[in-house]
Amino acid sequence: MVRVFTAAVVLSCLSAVAWAQAQPAPATAAAETARPAKKPAPKARVGAKPPGATESGPCRIGVVSAVGDEFVVQKVGLTVFNNEYTAVPVDAWGLDDLVVARVRAAIAPDVGVRRIAYAKGTFAPYDHPAPALFRNSQNDLTAIVRQITANAGCERYVVVTKVDTQVDGTNQTHRGIGVMNRGFGTGILAHTSLFTAVDVSIFDGQTYAIHSKPFSLENVLKRGLGNLAQDPLSKLENDAFPEPATAAPASALLRDHTRALLTAVLDKTLATSLKAE
């Protein structure tokens, strides 16, 4: 009888110990109760635009840039048999983006500027027109600008396009943005330089009349006689000329020097053109 009672006491003590171990300590339970619940992290906004990138709101100036799609690699030799002309795509250089940025930099920060997008190839008929006895390039450009800005509703449009310019002392021309090697080979009888044959036109947003350009003797000389005084930014070493022409898009030197030259040309031109408005 005593043995049975002793075993019952032992089992009762073991049960009490097990029950006590299963209960949480008072301090721990209080700590768990006092701990604040975590708030879910805020979700990132999808498609949020950085400041200054918005295209909404009233448009004072719409920008149409049609100069950054290709880069010309041109050779002008001692004879016609040494002449070469190749255009290679350089969309990745962001030259049209640069044009928009320089227009924004040329005007007051509170003026609404909007880039006008258009389908690839829209300016092909203007840059490479079919042969015609009578052609008015200004009318052709106006028709294209009307088409791509029909729903834009801007007060004015700054349109930057390629233009033909004469190579000094030759019957050769170049158009748009590119690099030219002139002379013979890559020795002392040759020199290499960049060129930016571009034009800036400003259209009225209602009538599409082209605003008259301010007179500039420098522009007259460039159009009629070529560059009498070569811009230092355009000069390159002969070994910078891409061989073959298709190597041009991969050249960081050509890209960076072209962007610097185009920036200088646009800043000077836009300062005069927009000041006259």
DODREN-342790 format. One record per residue (C-alpha): x, y, z; residue number from 1. Coordinates in pm, whole numbers, plus 50000, padded with zeros to 5 digits. Each point is the difference from the previous one (the first is absolute). Layout:
BEGIN
TIKOL       X       Y       Z     i
TIKOL       X       Y       Z   NUM
...
//
This chain:
BEGIN
TIKOL       X       Y       Z     i
TIKOL   50000   50000   50000     1
TIKOL   50284   50234   50080     2
TIKOL   50168   49922   49669     3
TIKOL   49687   50087   49806     4
TIKOL   49961   50331   50185     5
TIKOL   50368   50089   49938     6
TIKOL   49967   49930   49625     7
TIKOL   49688   50219   49983     8
TIKOL   50185   50287   50171     9
TIKOL   50292   49970   49756    10
TIKOL   49768   50001   49697    11
TIKOL   49816   50302   50137    12
TIKOL   50326   50193   50044    13
TIKOL   50119   49912   49649    14
TIKOL   49669   50121   49852    15
TIKOL   50027   50329   50187    16
TIKOL   50356   50057   49872    17
TIKOL   49899   49923   49642    18
TIKOL   49704   50240   50018    19
TIKOL   50223   50276   50140    20
TIKOL   50254   49959   49721    21
TIKOL   49730   50025   49736    22
TIKOL   49885   50346   50122    23
TIKOL   50175   50316   49864    24
TIKOL   50199   50207   50247    25
TIKOL   49806   50310   50112    26
TIKOL   50274   50241   49883    27
TIKOL   50017   49840   49655    28
TIKOL   49623   50012   49954    29
TIKOL   49996   50367   50100    30
TIKOL   50278   50077   49753    31
TIKOL   49814   49824   49721    32
TIKOL   49685   50198   50084    33
TIKOL   50187   50335   50009    34
TIKOL   50179   49951   49665    35
TIKOL   49831   50217   49732    36
TIKOL   49875   49831   49687    37
TIKOL   50208   50065   49687    38
TIKOL   49840   50215   49731    39
TIKOL   50017   49867   49645    40
TIKOL   50260   50176   49787    41
TIKOL   49847   50253   49757    42
TIKOL   49981   49873   49643    43
TIKOL   50215   50171   49742    44
TIKOL   49813   50206   49744    45
TIKOL   50014   49830   49665    46
TIKOL   50093   50220   49708    47
TIKOL   50073   50311   50209    48
TIKOL   50181   50264   49793    49
TIKOL   50298   50197   50132    50
TIKOL   49949   50374   50062    51
TIKOL   50000   50203   49679    52
TIKOL   49913   49705   49777    53
TIKOL   49626   50061   49983    54
TIKOL   49840   50066   49662    55
TIKOL   49669   50123   50144    56
TIKOL   49874   50355   50038    57
TIKOL   49990   50287   49751    58
TIKOL   50261   49987   49725    59
TIKOL   50173   50324   49915    60
TIKOL   50270   49848   49782    61
TIKOL   49993   49666   49821    62
TIKOL   50337   49862   49888    63
TIKOL   50036   49793   49684    64
TIKOL   50352   49865   49951    65
TIKOL   50085   49811   49682    66
TIKOL   50379   49993   50008    67
TIKOL   50101   49714   50230    68
TIKOL   49912   49690   49803    69
TIKOL   50315   49971   49790    70
TIKOL   50366   50101   49987    71
TIKOL   50175   50069   49670    72
TIKOL   50349   49862   49933    73
TIKOL   50139   50186   49700    74
TIKOL   50323   50009   49804    75
TIKOL   50084   50278   49757    76
TIKOL   50309   49899   49803    77
TIKOL   50221   50165   49744    78
TIKOL   49785   49854   49722    79
TIKOL   49639   49894   49969    80
TIKOL   50114   49637   50023    81
TIKOL   50119   50058   50356    82
TIKOL   49664   50132   50122    83
TIKOL   49791   49785   50235    84
TIKOL   49674   50071   50185    85
TIKOL   49840   49764   50253    86
TIKOL   49724   50062   50255    87
TIKOL   49988   49772   50306    88
TIKOL   49730   49986   50274    89
TIKOL   50090   50162   50333    90
TIKOL   49666   50010   50186    91
TIKOL   50177   49878   50315    92
TIKOL   50204   50324   50015    93
TIKOL   49688   50189   50113    94
TIKOL   50059   50301   49774    95
TIKOL   49628   50081   49970    96
TIKOL   49971   49988   50381    97
TIKOL   50292   50243   50012    98
TIKOL   49816   50240   49768    99
TIKOL   49696   50003   50232   100
TIKOL   50223   50057   50303   101
TIKOL   50173   50298   49836   102
TIKOL   49665   50159   49910   103
TIKOL   49891   49963   50363   104
TIKOL   50328   50156   50115   105
TIKOL   49959   50295   49761   106
TIKOL   49666   50121   50141   107
TIKOL   49848   50091   50336   108
TIKOL   49957   49699   50233   109
TIKOL   49627   50065   50044   110
TIKOL   49924   49980   49627   111
TIKOL   49833   49674   49902   112
TIKOL   50216   49806   49753   113
TIKOL   49884   49673   49849   114
TIKOL   50177   49759   49768   115
TIKOL   49788   49908   49701   116
TIKOL   50033   49632   49906   117
TIKOL   49956   49873   49646   118
TIKOL   50024   49671   49813   119
TIKOL   50336   49884   49871   120
TIKOL   50047   50097   49636   121
TIKOL   49767   50302   50017   122
TIKOL   50274   50236   49881   123
TIKOL   50137   49766   49730   124
TIKOL   49811   50179   49716   125
TIKOL   50143   50330   50122   126
TIKOL   50359   49877   50045   127
TIKOL   50003   49793   49681   128
TIKOL   49741   50154   49766   129
TIKOL   49909   49847   49668   130
TIKOL   50137   50193   49700   131
TIKOL   49764   50281   49901   132
TIKOL   50021   50294   49764   133
TIKOL   49845   50238   50252   134
TIKOL   50029   49931   50370   135
TIKOL   49940   50225   50296   136
TIKOL   50178   49842   50296   137
TIKOL   49837   50247   50240   138
TIKOL   49653   49884   49896   139
TIKOL   50109   49637   50038   140
TIKOL   50126   50065   50352   141
TIKOL   49684   50189   50096   142
TIKOL   49782   49710   49885   143
TIKOL   50197   49754   50215   144
TIKOL   49989   50225   50308   145
TIKOL   49624   50050   49959   146
TIKOL   49951   49624   49982   147
TIKOL   50197   49904   50311   148
TIKOL   49879   50290   50218   149
TIKOL   49629   49983   49910   150
TIKOL   49896   49917   50357   151
TIKOL   50287   50162   50192   152
TIKOL   49848   50347   50048   153
TIKOL   50327   50185   50066   154
TIKOL   50041   50375   49952   155
TIKOL   50320   49958   49797   156
TIKOL   50209   49718   49860   157
TIKOL   50379   49995   49990   158
TIKOL   50094   49766   49717   159
TIKOL   50361   49886   49952   160
TIKOL   50077   49834   49667   161
TIKOL   50292   49906   49778   162
TIKOL   50113   50240   49732   163
TIKOL   50238   49980   49703   164
TIKOL   50325   50198   50021   165
TIKOL   50282   50036   49753   166
TIKOL   50342   49853   50073   167
TIKOL   50248   50285   49957   168
TIKOL   50169   50017   49662   169
TIKOL   49820   49694   49859   170
TIKOL   49677   49907   49828   171
TIKOL   49923   49759   50285   172
TIKOL   49739   50053   50270   173
TIKOL   49922   49845   50334   174
TIKOL   49675   49983   50192   175
TIKOL   49920   49952   50366   176
TIKOL   50254   49889   50258   177
TIKOL   50316   49808   49920   178
TIKOL   50374   49978   49957   179
TIKOL   50201   50084   49689   180
TIKOL   50351   49901   49895   181
TIKOL   50130   50230   49731   182
TIKOL   50315   49967   49795   183
TIKOL   50205   49691   49936   184
TIKOL   50043   49715   50246   185
TIKOL   50067   50075   50366   186
TIKOL   50329   50189   49972   187
TIKOL   50082   50371   49988   188
TIKOL   49802   50036   49678   189
TIKOL   49674   49916   50179   190
TIKOL   49794   50134   50287   191
TIKOL   49698   49870   50187   192
TIKOL   49718   50203   50152   193
TIKOL   49643   49973   50126   194
TIKOL   49717   50196   49843   195
TIKOL   49651   50097   50117   196
TIKOL   49797   50109   49699   197
TIKOL   49672   50064   50182   198
TIKOL   49734   50269   49982   199
TIKOL   49760   50142   50259   200
TIKOL   49652   50112   49893   201
TIKOL   49731   50146   50225   202
TIKOL   49637   49945   49902   203
TIKOL   49693   50183   50126   204
TIKOL   49776   49745   50173   205
TIKOL   49680   50131   49838   206
TIKOL   50091   50113   49649   207
TIKOL   50316   49789   49953   208
TIKOL   50172   50301   49854   209
TIKOL   50378   49976   50035   210
TIKOL   50137   50289   50201   211
TIKOL   50267   50196   49816   212
TIKOL   50354   49919   50107   213
TIKOL   50216   50281   50138   214
TIKOL   50268   50119   49757   215
TIKOL   50346   49863   50070   216
TIKOL   50304   50068   49782   217
TIKOL   50159   49686   50142   218
TIKOL   49708   49788   49874   219
TIKOL   50019   50161   49656   220
TIKOL   50369   49918   49976   221
TIKOL   49945   49642   50113   222
TIKOL   49721   49942   49749   223
TIKOL   50173   50173   49709   224
TIKOL   50373   49951   50051   225
TIKOL   50029   49721   50253   226
TIKOL   50175   50015   50337   227
TIKOL   50277   50254   49948   228
TIKOL   50111   49968   50361   229
TIKOL   49972   49641   50121   230
TIKOL   49853   49957   50350   231
TIKOL   50267   49853   50232   232
TIKOL   49738   49761   50138   233
TIKOL   49966   49839   49659   234
TIKOL   50366   49911   49948   235
TIKOL   50106   49638   50045   236
TIKOL   50314   49795   49954   237
TIKOL   50001   49804   49677   238
TIKOL   50006   49669   50185   239
TIKOL   49657   50087   50145   240
TIKOL   49843   49954   49657   241
TIKOL   49810   49668   50014   242
TIKOL   50120   49722   49774   243
TIKOL   49770   49845   49893   244
TIKOL   49716   50252   50020   245
TIKOL   49782   49750   50187   246
TIKOL   50240   50024   50296   247
TIKOL   49888   50359   50072   248
TIKOL   49705   49922   50236   249
TIKOL   50231   49810   50237   250
TIKOL   50249   50289   50030   251
TIKOL   49967   50177   50335   252
TIKOL   50239   50270   49875   253
TIKOL   49780   50084   49700   254
TIKOL   49684   49989   50214   255
TIKOL   50134   50229   50273   256
TIKOL   50160   50251   49762   257
TIKOL   49686   50009   49787   258
TIKOL   49780   50068   50303   259
TIKOL   50234   50280   50112   260
TIKOL   50002   50164   49656   261
TIKOL   49624   49969   49956   262
TIKOL   49945   50152   50346   263
TIKOL   50217   50302   49912   264
TIKOL   49831   50050   49663   265
TIKOL   49648   49971   50143   266
TIKOL   50067   50230   50296   267
TIKOL   50129   50270   49767   268
TIKOL   49719   49961   49746   269
TIKOL   49717   49972   50252   270
TIKOL   50120   50302   50194   271
TIKOL   49962   50208   49683   272
TIKOL   49682   49841   49866   273
TIKOL   49800   49997   50326   274
TIKOL   50119   50349   50095   275
TIKOL   49838   50135   49682   276
TIKOL   49664   49850   50102   277
//
